[in-house]
Structure formats: C-alpha cells, structure tokens
Amino acid sequence: MSALPEHLRQAAAARTAAAEDKARRALRRLAAAREPVGFTAVAKAAGVSTDFLYRHPELRVQIERQRAKLRSSPHPSAADDEPVASSSADVRLLARKLEEERGARRREVAELHKALEVAQGENLELRRRLERYEPT
C-alpha cells in the first residue's frame, strides 16, 4: 500500500488543526456561558464528532477538566432556584400520585378498548347489511 501524497497529508493535517481550533473555541464559549460541558455538547457546538474529541488527548483532558470545574462550583443562581433536597415523605407522595395517574390511564385505555370493540362490531354489522343490500 502506498503512502499518501504530501498534498493530501497537508490537507488532512490542516482539517485536523481547524477542527481542534473549533473544538477549543467551542469549549471556551460553553465555559464562559457556564453551560454544561461534555463531549457531546462540545462536539455539537464545534461541529465535530465526539469520536474526534475522544481521540485527541489534549482536548479530552481540557473537556474533562472543565466539566469537573463546573461540577465543583455551582451556578450562582442555582442555589436560589433549586428546591431543598427531597425528603422520603415527598418521594412517597410523588410515587403515590404517579401510581394514581397510572391507574387512571389504565382505566382510560380499557374504556377506549371497549369503545373500539363496539365500533368495530357496528362497522362489521354495517358491512354485512351493505353486502345483503341489492339495488333495484
């Protein structure tokens, strides 16, 4: 197998360098905006693949470092907006409400199934009458 011509190697290197630059700029933008930083977010913002980011050790370290940094320092308004941690009583209350909703949806689905059966029976009866009908 022959090696790539020099002009193709240079073009590939230039594309890689441009993609690395786009990824670094996207990482800086996300960090400055205090948005969640992760491989997917950076890849989307930079227009590169996550595989590209994972394969570049320097970019990988920068993303992981920034992600850890944002996790350790909460967003300034996050403390004001987030509710206090849920107690087990709150969790039980929500679980009970969820079960009630599920029960209501199950009953609704059962009623709809019955209505569908009735409609299908009426449809069949009308088809049979139509088959028996002979125009004069």
The first five atom37 places (N, CA, C, CB, O) and aatype in JSON, in Angstrom:
{
  "aatype": [12, 15, 0, 10, 14, 6, 8, 10, 1, 5, 0, 0, 0, 0, 1, 16, 0, 0, 0, 6, 3, 11, 0, 1, 1, 0, 10, 1, 1, 10, 0, 0, 0, 1, 6, 14, 19, 7, 13, 16, 0, 19, 0, 11, 0, 0, 7, 19, 15, 16, 3, 13, 10, 18, 1, 8, 14, 6, 10, 1, 19, 5, 9, 6, 1, 5, 1, 0, 11, 10, 1, 15, 15, 14, 8, 14, 15, 0, 0, 3, 3, 6, 14, 19, 0, 15, 15, 15, 0, 3, 19, 1, 10, 10, 0, 1, 11, 10, 6, 6, 6, 1, 7, 0, 1, 1, 1, 6, 19, 0, 6, 10, 8, 11, 0, 10, 6, 19, 0, 5, 7, 6, 2, 10, 6, 10, 1, 1, 1, 10, 6, 1, 18, 6, 14, 16],
  "atom_mask": [
    [1, 1, 1, 1, 1],
    [1, 1, 1, 1, 1],
    [1, 1, 1, 1, 1],
    [1, 1, 1, 1, 1],
    [1, 1, 1, 1, 1],
    [1, 1, 1, 1, 1],
    [1, 1, 1, 1, 1],
    [1, 1, 1, 1, 1],
    [1, 1, 1, 1, 1],
    [1, 1, 1, 1, 1],
    [1, 1, 1, 1, 1],
    [1, 1, 1, 1, 1],
    [1, 1, 1, 1, 1],
    [1, 1, 1, 1, 1],
    [1, 1, 1, 1, 1],
    [1, 1, 1, 1, 1],
    [1, 1, 1, 1, 1],
    [1, 1, 1, 1, 1],
    [1, 1, 1, 1, 1],
    [1, 1, 1, 1, 1],
    [1, 1, 1, 1, 1],
    [1, 1, 1, 1, 1],
    [1, 1, 1, 1, 1],
    [1, 1, 1, 1, 1],
    [1, 1, 1, 1, 1],
    [1, 1, 1, 1, 1],
    [1, 1, 1, 1, 1],
    [1, 1, 1, 1, 1],
    [1, 1, 1, 1, 1],
    [1, 1, 1, 1, 1],
    [1, 1, 1, 1, 1],
    [1, 1, 1, 1, 1],
    [1, 1, 1, 1, 1],
    [1, 1, 1, 1, 1],
    [1, 1, 1, 1, 1],
    [1, 1, 1, 1, 1],
    [1, 1, 1, 1, 1],
    [1, 1, 1, 0, 1],
    [1, 1, 1, 1, 1],
    [1, 1, 1, 1, 1],
    [1, 1, 1, 1, 1],
    [1, 1, 1, 1, 1],
    [1, 1, 1, 1, 1],
    [1, 1, 1, 1, 1],
    [1, 1, 1, 1, 1],
    [1, 1, 1, 1, 1],
    [1, 1, 1, 0, 1],
    [1, 1, 1, 1, 1],
    [1, 1, 1, 1, 1],
    [1, 1, 1, 1, 1],
    [1, 1, 1, 1, 1],
    [1, 1, 1, 1, 1],
    [1, 1, 1, 1, 1],
    [1, 1, 1, 1, 1],
    [1, 1, 1, 1, 1],
    [1, 1, 1, 1, 1],
    [1, 1, 1, 1, 1],
    [1, 1, 1, 1, 1],
    [1, 1, 1, 1, 1],
    [1, 1, 1, 1, 1],
    [1, 1, 1, 1, 1],
    [1, 1, 1, 1, 1],
    [1, 1, 1, 1, 1],
    [1, 1, 1, 1, 1],
    [1, 1, 1, 1, 1],
    [1, 1, 1, 1, 1],
    [1, 1, 1, 1, 1],
    [1, 1, 1, 1, 1],
    [1, 1, 1, 1, 1],
    [1, 1, 1, 1, 1],
    [1, 1, 1, 1, 1],
    [1, 1, 1, 1, 1],
    [1, 1, 1, 1, 1],
    [1, 1, 1, 1, 1],
    [1, 1, 1, 1, 1],
    [1, 1, 1, 1, 1],
    [1, 1, 1, 1, 1],
    [1, 1, 1, 1, 1],
    [1, 1, 1, 1, 1],
    [1, 1, 1, 1, 1],
    [1, 1, 1, 1, 1],
    [1, 1, 1, 1, 1],
    [1, 1, 1, 1, 1],
    [1, 1, 1, 1, 1],
    [1, 1, 1, 1, 1],
    [1, 1, 1, 1, 1],
    [1, 1, 1, 1, 1],
    [1, 1, 1, 1, 1],
    [1, 1, 1, 1, 1],
    [1, 1, 1, 1, 1],
    [1, 1, 1, 1, 1],
    [1, 1, 1, 1, 1],
    [1, 1, 1, 1, 1],
    [1, 1, 1, 1, 1],
    [1, 1, 1, 1, 1],
    [1, 1, 1, 1, 1],
    [1, 1, 1, 1, 1],
    [1, 1, 1, 1, 1],
    [1, 1, 1, 1, 1],
    [1, 1, 1, 1, 1],
    [1, 1, 1, 1, 1],
    [1, 1, 1, 1, 1],
    [1, 1, 1, 0, 1],
    [1, 1, 1, 1, 1],
    [1, 1, 1, 1, 1],
    [1, 1, 1, 1, 1],
    [1, 1, 1, 1, 1],
    [1, 1, 1, 1, 1],
    [1, 1, 1, 1, 1],
    [1, 1, 1, 1, 1],
    [1, 1, 1, 1, 1],
    [1, 1, 1, 1, 1],
    [1, 1, 1, 1, 1],
    [1, 1, 1, 1, 1],
    [1, 1, 1, 1, 1],
    [1, 1, 1, 1, 1],
    [1, 1, 1, 1, 1],
    [1, 1, 1, 1, 1],
    [1, 1, 1, 1, 1],
    [1, 1, 1, 1, 1],
    [1, 1, 1, 0, 1],
    [1, 1, 1, 1, 1],
    [1, 1, 1, 1, 1],
    [1, 1, 1, 1, 1],
    [1, 1, 1, 1, 1],
    [1, 1, 1, 1, 1],
    [1, 1, 1, 1, 1],
    [1, 1, 1, 1, 1],
    [1, 1, 1, 1, 1],
    [1, 1, 1, 1, 1],
    [1, 1, 1, 1, 1],
    [1, 1, 1, 1, 1],
    [1, 1, 1, 1, 1],
    [1, 1, 1, 1, 1],
    [1, 1, 1, 1, 1],
    [1, 1, 1, 1, 1]
  ],
  "atom_positions": [
    [[0.85, -1.18, 0.0], [0.0, 0.0, 0.0], [0.9, 1.24, 0.0], [-0.97, 0.0, 1.23], [1.85, 1.31, 0.77]],
    [[0.6, 2.19, -0.84], [1.46, 3.37, -0.95], [1.05, 4.43, 0.05], [1.41, 3.94, -2.38], [-0.11, 4.5, 0.47]],
    [[2.01, 5.25, 0.43], [1.76, 6.34, 1.37], [0.98, 7.44, 0.66], [3.09, 6.9, 1.95], [1.01, 7.54, -0.57]],
    [[0.31, 8.24, 1.43], [-0.45, 9.36, 0.87], [0.49, 10.4, 0.28], [-1.36, 10.0, 1.94], [1.57, 10.65, 0.83]],
    [[0.09, 11.01, -0.82], [0.9, 12.11, -1.36], [0.98, 13.25, -0.34], [0.31, 12.62, -2.7], [0.11, 13.4, 0.51]],
    [[2.01, 14.02, -0.44], [2.27, 15.1, 0.52], [1.11, 16.1, 0.58], [3.56, 15.82, 0.16], [0.75, 16.54, 1.67]],
    [[0.54, 16.46, -0.56], [-0.54, 17.45, -0.55], [-1.77, 16.93, 0.19], [-0.92, 17.83, -1.98], [-2.47, 17.72, 0.82]],
    [[-2.04, 15.62, 0.14], [-3.17, 15.06, 0.88], [-2.87, 15.02, 2.38], [-3.49, 13.64, 0.37], [-3.75, 15.27, 3.2]],
    [[-1.63, 14.71, 2.73], [-1.24, 14.73, 4.15], [-1.39, 16.13, 4.72], [0.21, 14.24, 4.34], [-1.89, 16.31, 5.83]],
    [[-0.97, 17.12, 3.95], [-1.07, 18.52, 4.41], [-2.52, 18.94, 4.55], [-0.34, 19.45, 3.44], [-2.88, 19.64, 5.5]],
    [[-3.35, 18.52, 3.62], [-4.78, 18.87, 3.68], [-5.43, 18.23, 4.91], [-5.51, 18.42, 2.4], [-6.22, 18.87, 5.6]],
    [[-5.1, 16.98, 5.17], [-5.64, 16.28, 6.33], [-5.18, 16.95, 7.62], [-5.23, 14.8, 6.33], [-5.97, 17.12, 8.55]],
    [[-3.92, 17.32, 7.67], [-3.39, 17.99, 8.86], [-4.07, 19.34, 9.07], [-1.87, 18.17, 8.75], [-4.36, 19.73, 10.2]],
    [[-4.32, 20.05, 7.98], [-4.99, 21.35, 8.09], [-6.42, 21.18, 8.58], [-4.97, 22.08, 6.74], [-6.89, 21.97, 9.41]],
    [[-7.13, 20.16, 8.08], [-8.51, 19.9, 8.54], [-8.51, 19.54, 10.03], [-9.17, 18.75, 7.72], [-9.36, 20.01, 10.78]],
    [[-7.57, 18.73, 10.45], [-7.48, 18.33, 11.85], [-7.19, 19.55, 12.73], [-6.39, 17.26, 12.05], [-7.82, 19.72, 13.78]],
    [[-6.26, 20.39, 12.31], [-5.93, 21.59, 13.09], [-7.13, 22.53, 13.17], [-4.73, 22.32, 12.46], [-7.38, 23.11, 14.23]],
    [[-7.86, 22.68, 12.08], [-9.04, 23.54, 12.08], [-10.11, 22.98, 13.02], [-9.61, 23.69, 10.65], [-10.75, 23.73, 13.75]],
    [[-10.3, 21.67, 12.99], [-11.29, 21.05, 13.87], [-10.88, 21.19, 15.34], [-11.48, 19.56, 13.51], [-11.72, 21.44, 16.2]],
    [[-9.59, 21.02, 15.62], [-9.12, 21.2, 17.0], [-9.36, 22.63, 17.47], [-7.61, 20.86, 17.11], [-9.77, 22.86, 18.61]],
    [[-9.1, 23.6, 16.59], [-9.31, 25.01, 16.92], [-10.79, 25.28, 17.18], [-8.8, 25.91, 15.79], [-11.14, 25.97, 18.14]],
    [[-11.66, 24.73, 16.33], [-13.11, 24.91, 16.54], [-13.54, 24.3, 17.87], [-13.9, 24.27, 15.37], [-14.37, 24.88, 18.58]],
    [[-12.99, 23.15, 18.21], [-13.35, 22.49, 19.46], [-12.89, 23.32, 20.66], [-12.73, 21.09, 19.52], [-13.63, 23.45, 21.64]],
    [[-11.67, 23.87, 20.59], [-11.18, 24.71, 21.7], [-12.04, 25.96, 21.88], [-9.7, 25.12, 21.46], [-12.38, 26.34, 23.0]],
    [[-12.4, 26.59, 20.75], [-13.25, 27.79, 20.84], [-14.63, 27.45, 21.4], [-13.4, 28.45, 19.46], [-15.18, 28.2, 22.2]],
    [[-15.19, 26.32, 20.98], [-16.5, 25.91, 21.49], [-16.42, 25.63, 22.99], [-17.01, 24.66, 20.74], [-17.33, 25.99, 23.74]],
    [[-15.35, 25.01, 23.42], [-15.15, 24.73, 24.84], [-15.08, 26.03, 25.63], [-13.88, 23.89, 25.05], [-15.68, 26.14, 26.7]],
    [[-14.34, 26.99, 25.13], [-14.24, 28.29, 25.81], [-15.61, 28.99, 25.87], [-13.22, 29.2, 25.1], [-15.97, 29.56, 26.9]],
    [[-16.35, 28.93, 24.76], [-17.68, 29.56, 24.75], [-18.62, 28.92, 25.76], [-18.3, 29.48, 23.34], [-19.31, 29.62, 26.5]],
    [[-18.64, 27.6, 25.79], [-19.51, 26.89, 26.74], [-19.12, 27.21, 28.18], [-19.45, 25.37, 26.5], [-19.98, 27.43, 29.04]],
    [[-17.83, 27.22, 28.45], [-17.35, 27.51, 29.8], [-17.68, 28.94, 30.19], [-15.83, 27.26, 29.9], [-18.11, 29.19, 31.32]],
    [[-17.5, 29.89, 29.27], [-17.79, 31.29, 29.57], [-19.28, 31.5, 29.84], [-17.33, 32.19, 28.42], [-19.67, 32.32, 30.67]],
    [[-20.11, 30.75, 29.13], [-21.56, 30.86, 29.31], [-22.04, 30.03, 30.49], [-22.29, 30.44, 28.04], [-23.23, 30.03, 30.82]],
    [[-21.12, 29.3, 31.14], [-21.44, 28.43, 32.28], [-22.5, 27.39, 31.9], [-21.92, 29.26, 33.48], [-23.35, 27.02, 32.71]],
    [[-22.41, 26.94, 30.66], [-23.3, 25.88, 30.19], [-22.64, 24.54, 30.48], [-23.61, 26.03, 28.66], [-21.42, 24.47, 30.65]],
    [[-23.42, 23.47, 30.53], [-22.84, 22.15, 30.79], [-21.8, 21.8, 29.73], [-23.94, 21.08, 30.82], [-22.03, 21.94, 28.53]],
    [[-20.66, 21.33, 30.2], [-19.57, 20.98, 29.3], [-19.43, 19.47, 29.32], [-18.24, 21.67, 29.71], [-19.26, 18.85, 30.37]],
    [[-19.5, 18.9, 28.15], [-19.31, 17.47, 27.98], [-18.89, 17.23, 26.54], [0.0, 0.0, 0.0], [-18.88, 18.15, 25.73]],
    [[-18.53, 16.01, 26.24], [-18.07, 15.7, 24.9], [-19.15, 15.97, 23.86], [-17.62, 14.25, 24.82], [-18.87, 16.5, 22.79]],
    [[-20.39, 15.6, 24.17], [-21.47, 15.81, 23.22], [-21.73, 17.29, 23.0], [-22.74, 15.12, 23.7], [-21.91, 17.73, 21.87]],
    [[-21.76, 18.07, 24.08], [-22.03, 19.5, 23.96], [-20.93, 20.2, 23.17], [-22.16, 20.14, 25.34], [-21.23, 21.03, 22.31]],
    [[-19.69, 19.86, 23.44], [-18.58, 20.48, 22.72], [-18.6, 20.06, 21.25], [-17.22, 20.1, 23.37], [-18.39, 20.89, 20.36]],
    [[-18.85, 18.78, 21.0], [-18.89, 18.3, 19.62], [-19.99, 19.01, 18.83], [-19.12, 16.77, 19.58], [-19.78, 19.41, 17.69]],
    [[-21.13, 19.16, 19.44], [-22.25, 19.83, 18.76], [-21.92, 21.3, 18.51], [-23.53, 19.71, 19.6], [-22.17, 21.8, 17.41]],
    [[-21.38, 21.97, 19.5], [-21.06, 23.4, 19.35], [-19.95, 23.63, 18.34], [-20.65, 23.98, 20.71], [-19.93, 24.65, 17.66]],
    [[-19.03, 22.69, 18.22], [-17.89, 22.85, 17.32], [-18.14, 22.27, 15.94], [-16.67, 22.22, 17.92], [-17.42, 22.58, 14.99]],
    [[-19.16, 21.43, 15.82], [-19.41, 20.79, 14.53], [-18.42, 19.68, 14.23], [0.0, 0.0, 0.0], [-18.08, 19.44, 13.07]],
    [[-17.98, 19.0, 15.28], [-17.08, 17.85, 15.1], [-17.72, 16.64, 15.76], [-15.66, 18.13, 15.72], [-18.75, 16.76, 16.42]],
    [[-17.14, 15.48, 15.58], [-17.7, 14.27, 16.18], [-17.15, 14.08, 17.59], [-17.38, 13.03, 15.3], [-16.07, 14.57, 17.93]],
    [[-17.91, 13.36, 18.4], [-17.42, 13.05, 19.75], [-16.2, 12.14, 19.65], [-18.53, 12.38, 20.6], [-15.29, 12.22, 20.48]],
    [[-16.18, 11.27, 18.65], [-15.03, 10.39, 18.44], [-13.76, 11.22, 18.23], [-15.28, 9.46, 17.23], [-12.7, 10.87, 18.75]],
    [[-13.87, 12.29, 17.48], [-12.72, 13.18, 17.25], [-12.21, 13.72, 18.58], [-13.11, 14.35, 16.31], [-11.0, 13.76, 18.81]],
    [[-13.13, 14.14, 19.45], [-12.72, 14.7, 20.74], [-12.08, 13.63, 21.63], [-13.93, 15.32, 21.46], [-11.08, 13.89, 22.29]],
    [[-12.65, 12.44, 21.64], [-12.09, 11.37, 22.46], [-10.71, 10.95, 21.97], [-13.03, 10.17, 22.45], [-9.87, 10.54, 22.78]],
    [[-10.46, 11.04, 20.67], [-9.17, 10.61, 20.11], [-8.06, 11.64, 20.28], [-9.34, 10.29, 18.65], [-6.9, 11.33, 20.01]],
    [[-8.39, 12.85, 20.71], [-7.36, 13.88, 20.9], [-7.13, 14.08, 22.4], [-7.77, 15.23, 20.21], [-7.94, 14.71, 23.08]],
    [[-6.03, 13.53, 22.91], [-5.79, 13.54, 24.36], [-5.83, 14.94, 24.98], [-4.46, 12.92, 24.65], [-6.36, 15.11, 26.08]],
    [[-5.29, 15.92, 24.3], [-5.25, 17.28, 24.87], [-6.68, 17.83, 25.01], [-4.39, 18.22, 23.98], [-7.04, 18.39, 26.05]],
    [[-7.48, 17.67, 23.97], [-8.87, 18.14, 24.02], [-9.65, 17.36, 25.08], [-9.55, 17.99, 22.64], [-10.46, 17.93, 25.82]],
    [[-9.4, 16.07, 25.13], [-10.09, 15.22, 26.1], [-9.82, 15.7, 27.53], [-9.65, 13.75, 25.94], [-10.74, 15.81, 28.34]],
    [[-8.56, 15.98, 27.83], [-8.19, 16.46, 29.17], [-8.84, 17.8, 29.46], [-6.65, 16.58, 29.31], [-9.35, 18.02, 30.56]],
    [[-8.83, 18.7, 28.49], [-9.43, 20.03, 28.69], [-10.92, 19.92, 28.97], [-9.19, 20.92, 27.46], [-11.44, 20.6, 29.86]],
    [[-11.62, 19.07, 28.22], [-13.07, 18.91, 28.41], [-13.34, 18.31, 29.78], [-13.68, 18.01, 27.3], [-14.21, 18.79, 30.51]],
    [[-12.61, 17.27, 30.14], [-12.82, 16.63, 31.44], [-12.51, 17.6, 32.58], [-11.95, 15.37, 31.57], [-13.22, 17.62, 33.58]],
    [[-11.46, 18.39, 32.44], [-11.09, 19.37, 33.47], [-12.19, 20.42, 33.62], [-9.73, 20.05, 33.12], [-12.59, 20.76, 34.73]],
    [[-12.68, 20.93, 32.48], [-13.73, 21.96, 32.53], [-15.02, 21.4, 33.1], [-13.98, 22.55, 31.14], [-15.72, 22.07, 33.85]],
    [[-15.34, 20.17, 32.74], [-16.56, 19.53, 33.26], [-16.47, 19.39, 34.77], [-16.78, 18.15, 32.6], [-17.44, 19.68, 35.48]],
    [[-15.33, 18.95, 35.27], [-15.14, 18.8, 36.72], [-15.18, 20.16, 37.41], [-13.81, 18.09, 37.02], [-15.74, 20.28, 38.51]],
    [[-14.6, 21.16, 36.79], [-14.59, 22.5, 37.37], [-16.0, 23.06, 37.52], [-13.74, 23.44, 36.5], [-16.33, 23.64, 38.55]],
    [[-16.83, 22.89, 36.5], [-18.21, 23.38, 36.57], [-19.04, 22.59, 37.57], [-18.86, 23.33, 35.2], [-19.94, 23.14, 38.2]],
    [[-18.75, 21.3, 37.71], [-19.5, 20.49, 38.68], [-19.16, 20.91, 40.11], [-19.2, 19.0, 38.48], [-20.03, 20.88, 40.99]],
    [[-17.91, 21.29, 40.35], [-17.5, 21.62, 41.71], [-17.95, 23.01, 42.14], [-16.0, 21.51, 41.83], [-18.11, 23.27, 43.33]],
    [[-18.16, 23.91, 41.18], [-18.63, 25.26, 41.54], [-20.03, 25.46, 40.97], [-17.66, 26.36, 41.0], [-20.19, 25.58, 39.76]],
    [[-21.04, 25.49, 41.85], [-22.41, 25.61, 41.36], [-22.65, 26.94, 40.68], [-23.39, 25.44, 42.5], [-21.97, 27.93, 40.95]],
    [[-23.62, 26.94, 39.8], [-24.03, 28.15, 39.1], [-24.5, 29.16, 40.14], [-25.16, 27.85, 38.05], [-25.17, 28.76, 41.09]],
    [[-24.17, 30.46, 40.01], [-24.51, 31.45, 41.03], [-25.99, 31.49, 41.4], [-24.1, 32.79, 40.56], [-26.33, 31.64, 42.57]],
    [[-26.87, 31.35, 40.41], [-28.3, 31.42, 40.73], [-28.9, 30.05, 40.99], [-29.05, 32.1, 39.61], [-30.08, 29.95, 41.33]],
    [[-28.11, 29.0, 40.83], [-28.63, 27.65, 41.01], [-29.09, 27.42, 42.44], [-27.59, 26.62, 40.62], [-30.1, 26.75, 42.66]],
    [[-28.37, 27.96, 43.4], [-28.74, 27.74, 44.8], [-30.09, 28.39, 45.1], [-27.66, 28.31, 45.74], [-30.85, 27.86, 45.92]],
    [[-30.4, 29.5, 44.47], [-31.67, 30.18, 44.71], [-32.83, 29.48, 44.01], [-31.58, 31.61, 44.25], [-33.95, 29.48, 44.52]],
    [[-32.57, 28.89, 42.84], [-33.64, 28.31, 42.04], [-33.97, 26.87, 42.43], [-33.26, 28.36, 40.61], [-35.12, 26.46, 42.27]],
    [[-33.01, 26.11, 42.93], [-33.25, 24.7, 43.2], [-33.93, 24.51, 44.55], [-31.94, 23.93, 43.16], [-33.57, 25.16, 45.53]],
    [[-34.91, 23.61, 44.6], [-35.55, 23.33, 45.87], [-34.62, 22.56, 46.79], [-36.85, 22.56, 45.66], [-33.61, 22.0, 46.36]],
    [[-34.96, 22.55, 48.06], [-34.2, 21.79, 49.04], [-34.34, 20.32, 48.69], [-34.68, 22.09, 50.5], [-35.35, 19.91, 48.13]],
    [[-33.35, 19.52, 49.03], [-33.38, 18.1, 48.72], [-34.66, 17.46, 49.22], [-32.16, 17.4, 49.33], [-35.14, 17.77, 50.31]],
    [[-35.22, 16.58, 48.4], [-36.49, 15.94, 48.73], [-36.34, 15.01, 49.93], [-37.02, 15.17, 47.53], [-35.33, 14.33, 50.09]],
    [[-37.35, 15.01, 50.74], [-37.37, 14.06, 51.84], [-38.03, 12.78, 51.35], [-38.11, 14.63, 53.09], [-38.63, 12.75, 50.28]],
    [[-37.91, 11.73, 52.14], [-38.52, 10.46, 51.73], [-40.04, 10.58, 51.7], [-38.08, 9.33, 52.68], [-40.69, 9.87, 50.93]],
    [[-40.62, 11.45, 52.52], [-42.06, 11.65, 52.5], [-42.49, 12.25, 51.16], [-42.5, 12.55, 53.67], [-43.52, 11.87, 50.61]],
    [[-41.7, 13.2, 50.66], [-42.0, 13.8, 49.36], [-41.93, 12.76, 48.26], [-41.04, 14.96, 49.07], [-42.76, 12.73, 47.35]],
    [[-40.94, 11.9, 48.35], [-40.77, 10.86, 47.35], [-41.95, 9.9, 47.39], [-39.45, 10.1, 47.57], [-42.47, 9.52, 46.34]],
    [[-42.38, 9.52, 48.58], [-43.53, 8.62, 48.7], [-44.79, 9.27, 48.16], [-43.74, 8.2, 50.18], [-45.6, 8.62, 47.5]],
    [[-44.97, 10.56, 48.43], [-46.14, 11.28, 47.93], [-46.14, 11.3, 46.41], [-46.17, 12.71, 48.49], [-47.17, 11.04, 45.78]],
    [[-45.0, 11.6, 45.82], [-44.91, 11.62, 44.36], [-45.13, 10.23, 43.77], [-43.55, 12.17, 43.92], [-45.76, 10.09, 42.72]],
    [[-44.61, 9.21, 44.42], [-44.79, 7.84, 43.95], [-46.26, 7.45, 43.98], [-43.96, 6.85, 44.79], [-46.77, 6.81, 43.07]],
    [[-46.96, 7.85, 45.05], [-48.4, 7.56, 45.16], [-49.17, 8.29, 44.06], [-48.93, 7.99, 46.56], [-50.07, 7.71, 43.45]],
    [[-48.82, 9.56, 43.81], [-49.5, 10.31, 42.75], [-49.25, 9.66, 41.39], [-49.03, 11.78, 42.73], [-50.14, 9.59, 40.55]],
    [[-48.03, 9.2, 41.19], [-47.69, 8.54, 39.94], [-48.51, 7.26, 39.76], [-46.19, 8.22, 39.88], [-49.02, 7.0, 38.67]],
    [[-48.64, 6.48, 40.8], [-49.44, 5.25, 40.73], [-50.91, 5.57, 40.45], [-49.32, 4.45, 42.03], [-51.56, 4.85, 39.69]],
    [[-51.43, 6.63, 41.05], [-52.81, 7.03, 40.78], [-52.98, 7.42, 39.31], [-53.23, 8.21, 41.7], [-53.97, 7.07, 38.67]],
    [[-52.0, 8.15, 38.79], [-52.04, 8.54, 37.37], [-51.99, 7.31, 36.48], [-50.87, 9.48, 37.04], [-52.73, 7.22, 35.49]],
    [[-51.14, 6.37, 36.82], [-51.05, 5.14, 36.03], [-52.38, 4.4, 36.04], [-49.94, 4.23, 36.58], [-52.84, 3.91, 35.0]],
    [[-53.0, 4.31, 37.22], [-54.29, 3.64, 37.32], [-55.34, 4.33, 36.47], [0.0, 0.0, 0.0], [-56.13, 3.67, 35.78]],
    [[-55.36, 5.66, 36.52], [-56.32, 6.42, 35.71], [-56.08, 6.17, 34.22], [-56.23, 7.93, 36.03], [-57.03, 6.0, 33.46]],
    [[-54.82, 6.14, 33.81], [-54.51, 5.9, 32.39], [-54.89, 4.49, 31.98], [-53.02, 6.15, 32.11], [-55.36, 4.27, 30.87]],
    [[-54.67, 3.52, 32.87], [-55.07, 2.13, 32.56], [-56.57, 2.03, 32.37], [-54.61, 1.18, 33.67], [-57.04, 1.37, 31.44]],
    [[-57.33, 2.68, 33.28], [-58.8, 2.66, 33.15], [-59.23, 3.33, 31.85], [-59.46, 3.37, 34.35], [-60.13, 2.84, 31.16]],
    [[-58.6, 4.45, 31.52], [-58.94, 5.16, 30.29], [-58.65, 4.29, 29.07], [-58.15, 6.47, 30.21], [-59.45, 4.26, 28.13]],
    [[-57.53, 3.6, 29.07], [-57.18, 2.73, 27.95], [-58.19, 1.59, 27.85], [-55.75, 2.17, 28.11], [-58.6, 1.22, 26.75]],
    [[-58.58, 1.02, 28.98], [-59.56, -0.07, 28.97], [-60.89, 0.41, 28.39], [-59.76, -0.63, 30.4], [-61.52, -0.3, 27.61]],
    [[-61.32, 1.61, 28.78], [-62.57, 2.17, 28.24], [-62.45, 2.4, 26.74], [-62.92, 3.5, 28.95], [-63.39, 2.13, 25.99]],
    [[-61.31, 2.88, 26.3], [-61.1, 3.1, 24.87], [-61.1, 1.79, 24.09], [-59.78, 3.85, 24.63], [-61.6, 1.73, 22.97]],
    [[-60.54, 0.74, 24.69], [-60.56, -0.58, 24.04], [-62.0, -1.06, 23.88], [-59.74, -1.59, 24.84], [-62.36, -1.6, 22.84]],
    [[-62.81, -0.88, 24.92], [-64.21, -1.29, 24.84], [-64.94, -0.5, 23.76], [-64.91, -1.08, 26.2], [-65.69, -1.08, 22.97]],
    [[-64.72, 0.8, 23.71], [-65.36, 1.63, 22.7], [-64.92, 1.21, 21.29], [-65.04, 3.12, 22.93], [-65.73, 1.2, 20.37]],
    [[-63.65, 0.85, 21.14], [-63.16, 0.39, 19.85], [-63.82, -0.92, 19.45], [-61.64, 0.23, 19.9], [-64.19, -1.1, 18.29]],
    [[-63.97, -1.83, 20.4], [-64.64, -3.1, 20.11], [-66.07, -2.87, 19.65], [-64.63, -4.02, 21.33], [-66.53, -3.5, 18.7]],
    [[-66.78, -1.96, 20.33], [-68.16, -1.65, 19.95], [-68.19, -1.07, 18.54], [-68.79, -0.66, 20.96], [-69.02, -1.46, 17.72]],
    [[-67.29, -0.14, 18.25], [-67.25, 0.49, 16.93], [-66.92, -0.53, 15.85], [-66.22, 1.63, 16.92], [-67.49, -0.5, 14.76]],
    [[-66.0, -1.44, 16.14], [-65.66, -2.47, 15.16], [-66.84, -3.4, 14.92], [-64.43, -3.27, 15.63], [-67.07, -3.83, 13.79]],
    [[-67.59, -3.72, 15.97], [-68.78, -4.56, 15.83], [-69.85, -3.87, 14.98], [0.0, 0.0, 0.0], [-70.45, -4.5, 14.11]],
    [[-70.07, -2.58, 15.24], [-71.02, -1.82, 14.43], [-70.57, -1.75, 12.98], [-71.19, -0.42, 15.0], [-71.39, -1.87, 12.07]],
    [[-69.28, -1.55, 12.76], [-68.73, -1.49, 11.41], [-68.97, -2.82, 10.68], [-67.23, -1.16, 11.44], [-69.37, -2.83, 9.52]],
    [[-68.72, -3.93, 11.36], [-68.93, -5.24, 10.76], [-70.4, -5.44, 10.41], [-68.46, -6.34, 11.72], [-70.73, -5.93, 9.33]],
    [[-71.28, -5.06, 11.32], [-72.72, -5.2, 11.07], [-73.15, -4.37, 9.87], [-73.52, -4.77, 12.32], [-73.95, -4.84, 9.05]],
    [[-72.64, -3.16, 9.74], [-72.98, -2.31, 8.59], [-72.43, -2.89, 7.29], [-72.44, -0.89, 8.8], [-73.09, -2.8, 6.25]],
    [[-71.26, -3.48, 7.34], [-70.7, -4.12, 6.14], [-71.57, -5.3, 5.69], [-69.26, -4.59, 6.4], [-71.8, -5.49, 4.5]],
    [[-72.03, -6.07, 6.65], [-72.88, -7.22, 6.32], [-74.19, -6.76, 5.72], [-73.14, -8.08, 7.57], [-74.68, -7.35, 4.75]],
    [[-74.78, -5.69, 6.28], [-76.02, -5.16, 5.72], [-75.78, -4.65, 4.31], [-76.58, -4.03, 6.61], [-76.62, -4.84, 3.43]],
    [[-74.66, -4.01, 4.08], [-74.35, -3.47, 2.76], [-74.19, -4.61, 1.75], [-73.06, -2.62, 2.82], [-74.6, -4.46, 0.6]],
    [[-73.61, -5.74, 2.17], [-73.45, -6.88, 1.27], [-74.8, -7.46, 0.89], [-72.57, -7.97, 1.91], [-74.98, -7.9, -0.25]],
    [[-75.76, -7.46, 1.81], [-77.09, -8.02, 1.55], [-77.96, -7.1, 0.71], [-77.79, -8.31, 2.85], [-78.91, -7.55, 0.07]],
    [[-77.64, -5.84, 0.71], [-78.43, -4.85, 0.01], [-78.26, -5.03, -1.5], [-78.03, -3.41, 0.44], [-77.14, -5.03, -2.02]],
    [[-79.37, -5.17, -2.18], [-79.35, -5.29, -3.62], [-80.16, -4.14, -4.21], [-79.9, -6.66, -4.09], [-81.36, -4.04, -3.95]],
    [[-79.52, -3.27, -4.99], [-80.26, -2.15, -5.57], [-81.26, -2.64, -6.64], [-79.28, -1.13, -6.19], [-81.01, -3.63, -7.32]],
    [[-82.37, -1.94, -6.76], [-83.4, -2.33, -7.74], [-83.33, -1.55, -9.0], [-84.75, -2.17, -7.16], [-84.13, -1.77, -9.91]]
  ]
}
